[in-house]
Amino acid sequence: MGKINWKLEGYAEYIAREFKNDGKLSDKIQRYLAEENKEHIGIPVFEIEDGTKQSLAYYKYALVTQYLMQEKQLNFHQICELDKYLDKIYTEMIEWSKNKYYSE
């Protein structure tokens, strides 16, 4: 399951949290980056707007999934077949976010 696990978990979070077409990807990436830099005790979690707790890792997976689906126009099957490491896609997503932020 190793390589595909983030894809399965990310898609599940993407669907469960209703990220599809929410228009908030850039804002959520900024939130993730802020939370990532905070000190966490134990498994990193944070509270989201609806009052529930979210695992930082699963949030990252969901954001990468949203990026791939929304910006790269991939479907779930295509994401599962991707032969790229999570870190490479994550870095690409962060660069996209920076470019989008500075162009607005």
Helices and strands as residue ranges (DSSP letters): H 2-16, H 25-36, E 45-47, E 53-55, H 56-70, H 76-81, H 86-103
